[in-house]
Amino acid sequence: MSQDNLIKLECSDCHRVTYHTFRNKKKVKTRLEIRKHCQWCKKHILHKETK
């Protein structure tokens, strides 16, 4: 796994980076948006890919 496929997921409410994951940038052109649990907001919320 290369580091250029590594992305950060940021909470849309508190704007903290809470998750890191991998994405195939050749196949998936759009930014990821996943509903995940935020440990600071204490609820499931939309996480978006950051730069």
VMD Tcl script that builds the backbone (N, CA, C; Angstrom):
set m [mol new atoms 153]
animate dup $m
set s [atomselect $m all]
$s set {name element resname resid chain x y z} {
  {N N MET 1 A 0.840 -1.193 0.000}
  {CA C MET 1 A 0.000 0.000 0.000}
  {C C MET 1 A 0.878 1.246 0.000}
  {N N SER 2 A 0.602 2.114 -0.924}
  {CA C SER 2 A 1.404 3.336 -0.993}
  {C C SER 2 A 0.730 4.459 -0.209}
  {N N GLN 3 A 1.521 5.421 0.187}
  {CA C GLN 3 A 1.015 6.528 0.982}
  {C C GLN 3 A 0.164 7.496 0.174}
  {N N ASP 4 A 0.283 7.501 -1.146}
  {CA C ASP 4 A -0.506 8.439 -1.937}
  {C C ASP 4 A -1.960 8.002 -2.043}
  {N N ASN 5 A -2.285 6.766 -1.662}
  {CA C ASN 5 A -3.672 6.311 -1.623}
  {C C ASN 5 A -4.326 6.560 -0.265}
  {N N LEU 6 A -3.558 7.006 0.708}
  {CA C LEU 6 A -4.067 7.262 2.045}
  {C C LEU 6 A -4.823 8.587 2.078}
  {N N ILE 7 A -6.040 8.568 2.642}
  {CA C ILE 7 A -6.836 9.794 2.750}
  {C C ILE 7 A -7.278 9.994 4.190}
  {N N LYS 8 A -7.657 11.238 4.524}
  {CA C LYS 8 A -8.167 11.577 5.852}
  {C C LYS 8 A -9.659 11.851 5.748}
  {N N LEU 9 A -10.416 11.396 6.745}
  {CA C LEU 9 A -11.848 11.663 6.803}
  {C C LEU 9 A -12.116 12.618 7.959}
  {N N GLU 10 A -12.804 13.703 7.657}
  {CA C GLU 10 A -13.065 14.765 8.631}
  {C C GLU 10 A -14.551 14.799 8.962}
  {N N CYS 11 A -14.873 14.984 10.227}
  {CA C CYS 11 A -16.253 15.087 10.675}
  {C C CYS 11 A -16.862 16.385 10.136}
  {N N SER 12 A -18.089 16.313 9.639}
  {CA C SER 12 A -18.712 17.505 9.062}
  {C C SER 12 A -19.254 18.451 10.141}
  {N N ASP 13 A -19.394 17.977 11.383}
  {CA C ASP 13 A -19.855 18.849 12.475}
  {C C ASP 13 A -18.702 19.535 13.198}
  {N N CYS 14 A -17.826 18.745 13.788}
  {CA C CYS 14 A -16.751 19.324 14.609}
  {C C CYS 14 A -15.462 19.565 13.824}
  {N N HIS 15 A -15.373 19.098 12.595}
  {CA C HIS 15 A -14.232 19.312 11.697}
  {C C HIS 15 A -12.922 18.757 12.241}
  {N N ARG 16 A -13.005 17.632 12.932}
  {CA C ARG 16 A -11.799 16.950 13.393}
  {C C ARG 16 A -11.535 15.753 12.492}
  {N N VAL 17 A -10.270 15.476 12.269}
  {CA C VAL 17 A -9.894 14.308 11.475}
  {C C VAL 17 A -9.937 13.101 12.409}
  {N N THR 18 A -10.887 12.200 12.172}
  {CA C THR 18 A -11.078 11.068 13.072}
  {C C THR 18 A -10.751 9.728 12.444}
  {N N TYR 19 A -10.671 9.658 11.117}
  {CA C TYR 19 A -10.398 8.388 10.444}
  {C C TYR 19 A -9.396 8.584 9.313}
  {N N HIS 20 A -8.639 7.516 9.045}
  {CA C HIS 20 A -7.756 7.435 7.883}
  {C C HIS 20 A -8.129 6.158 7.145}
  {N N THR 21 A -8.157 6.236 5.820}
  {CA C THR 21 A -8.507 5.068 5.021}
  {C C THR 21 A -7.801 5.148 3.680}
  {N N PHE 22 A -7.971 4.118 2.876}
  {CA C PHE 22 A -7.356 4.054 1.562}
  {C C PHE 22 A -8.414 4.198 0.484}
  {N N ARG 23 A -8.016 4.788 -0.636}
  {CA C ARG 23 A -8.916 4.947 -1.774}
  {C C ARG 23 A -8.103 4.772 -3.047}
  {N N ASN 24 A -8.657 4.040 -4.001}
  {CA C ASN 24 A -8.018 3.903 -5.301}
  {C C ASN 24 A -8.357 5.150 -6.112}
  {N N LYS 25 A -7.395 6.043 -6.262}
  {CA C LYS 25 A -7.645 7.334 -6.906}
  {C C LYS 25 A -7.789 7.228 -8.410}
  {N N LYS 26 A -7.366 6.103 -8.988}
  {CA C LYS 26 A -7.539 5.901 -10.426}
  {C C LYS 26 A -8.967 5.498 -10.774}
  {N N LYS 27 A -9.611 4.754 -9.891}
  {CA C LYS 27 A -10.968 4.275 -10.162}
  {C C LYS 27 A -12.036 5.200 -9.588}
  {N N VAL 28 A -11.812 5.735 -8.396}
  {CA C VAL 28 A -12.798 6.586 -7.722}
  {C C VAL 28 A -12.333 8.029 -7.857}
  {N N LYS 29 A -12.998 8.796 -8.699}
  {CA C LYS 29 A -12.576 10.174 -8.967}
  {C C LYS 29 A -13.172 11.179 -7.981}
  {N N THR 30 A -14.337 10.891 -7.431}
  {CA C THR 30 A -14.986 11.829 -6.509}
  {C C THR 30 A -14.463 11.631 -5.094}
  {N N ARG 31 A -14.675 12.626 -4.264}
  {CA C ARG 31 A -14.260 12.534 -2.864}
  {C C ARG 31 A -15.231 11.656 -2.091}
  {N N LEU 32 A -14.683 10.915 -1.131}
  {CA C LEU 32 A -15.511 10.008 -0.341}
  {C C LEU 32 A -16.326 10.770 0.688}
  {N N GLU 33 A -17.549 10.285 0.898}
  {CA C GLU 33 A -18.424 10.776 1.962}
  {C C GLU 33 A -19.047 9.552 2.611}
  {N N ILE 34 A -18.695 9.308 3.866}
  {CA C ILE 34 A -19.131 8.102 4.570}
  {C C ILE 34 A -19.712 8.500 5.921}
  {N N ARG 35 A -20.819 7.837 6.301}
  {CA C ARG 35 A -21.375 8.051 7.633}
  {C C ARG 35 A -20.638 7.141 8.613}
  {N N LYS 36 A -19.935 7.781 9.557}
  {CA C LYS 36 A -19.168 7.044 10.552}
  {C C LYS 36 A -19.399 7.671 11.924}
  {N N HIS 37 A -18.965 6.956 12.948}
  {CA C HIS 37 A -19.145 7.435 14.320}
  {C C HIS 37 A -18.036 8.400 14.690}
  {N N CYS 38 A -18.397 9.562 15.224}
  {CA C CYS 38 A -17.425 10.537 15.708}
  {C C CYS 38 A -17.338 10.405 17.223}
  {N N GLN 39 A -16.125 10.264 17.720}
  {CA C GLN 39 A -15.959 10.065 19.159}
  {C C GLN 39 A -16.126 11.347 19.955}
  {N N TRP 40 A -16.052 12.510 19.311}
  {CA C TRP 40 A -16.257 13.772 20.012}
  {C C TRP 40 A -17.718 14.213 19.970}
  {N N CYS 41 A -18.384 13.979 18.858}
  {CA C CYS 41 A -19.808 14.332 18.749}
  {C C CYS 41 A -20.706 13.274 19.386}
  {N N LYS 42 A -20.194 12.085 19.576}
  {CA C LYS 42 A -20.905 10.952 20.173}
  {C C LYS 42 A -22.128 10.520 19.361}
  {N N LYS 43 A -21.997 10.562 18.015}
  {CA C LYS 43 A -23.079 10.107 17.151}
  {C C LYS 43 A -22.527 9.777 15.767}
  {N N HIS 44 A -23.339 9.075 14.981}
  {CA C HIS 44 A -22.984 8.784 13.598}
  {C C HIS 44 A -23.277 10.012 12.755}
  {N N ILE 45 A -22.282 10.414 11.997}
  {CA C ILE 45 A -22.398 11.647 11.232}
  {C C ILE 45 A -21.588 11.507 9.944}
  {N N LEU 46 A -21.854 12.349 8.999}
  {CA C LEU 46 A -21.177 12.304 7.706}
  {C C LEU 46 A -19.726 12.743 7.849}
  {N N HIS 47 A -18.808 11.941 7.324}
  {CA C HIS 47 A -17.382 12.267 7.284}
  {C C HIS 47 A -16.987 12.450 5.828}
  {N N LYS 48 A -16.265 13.524 5.556}
  {CA C LYS 48 A -15.855 13.831 4.194}
  {C C LYS 48 A -14.347 13.759 4.059}
  {N N GLU 49 A -13.918 13.454 2.867}
  {CA C GLU 49 A -12.487 13.373 2.575}
  {C C GLU 49 A -11.886 14.778 2.531}
  {N N THR 50 A -10.698 14.925 3.136}
  {CA C THR 50 A -10.002 16.208 3.146}
  {C C THR 50 A -8.737 16.104 2.312}
  {N N LYS 51 A -8.052 17.225 2.132}
  {CA C LYS 51 A -6.817 17.239 1.363}
  {C C LYS 51 A -5.681 16.664 2.165}
}
mol reanalyze $m
mol bondsrecalc $m
mol representation Tube
mol addrep $m
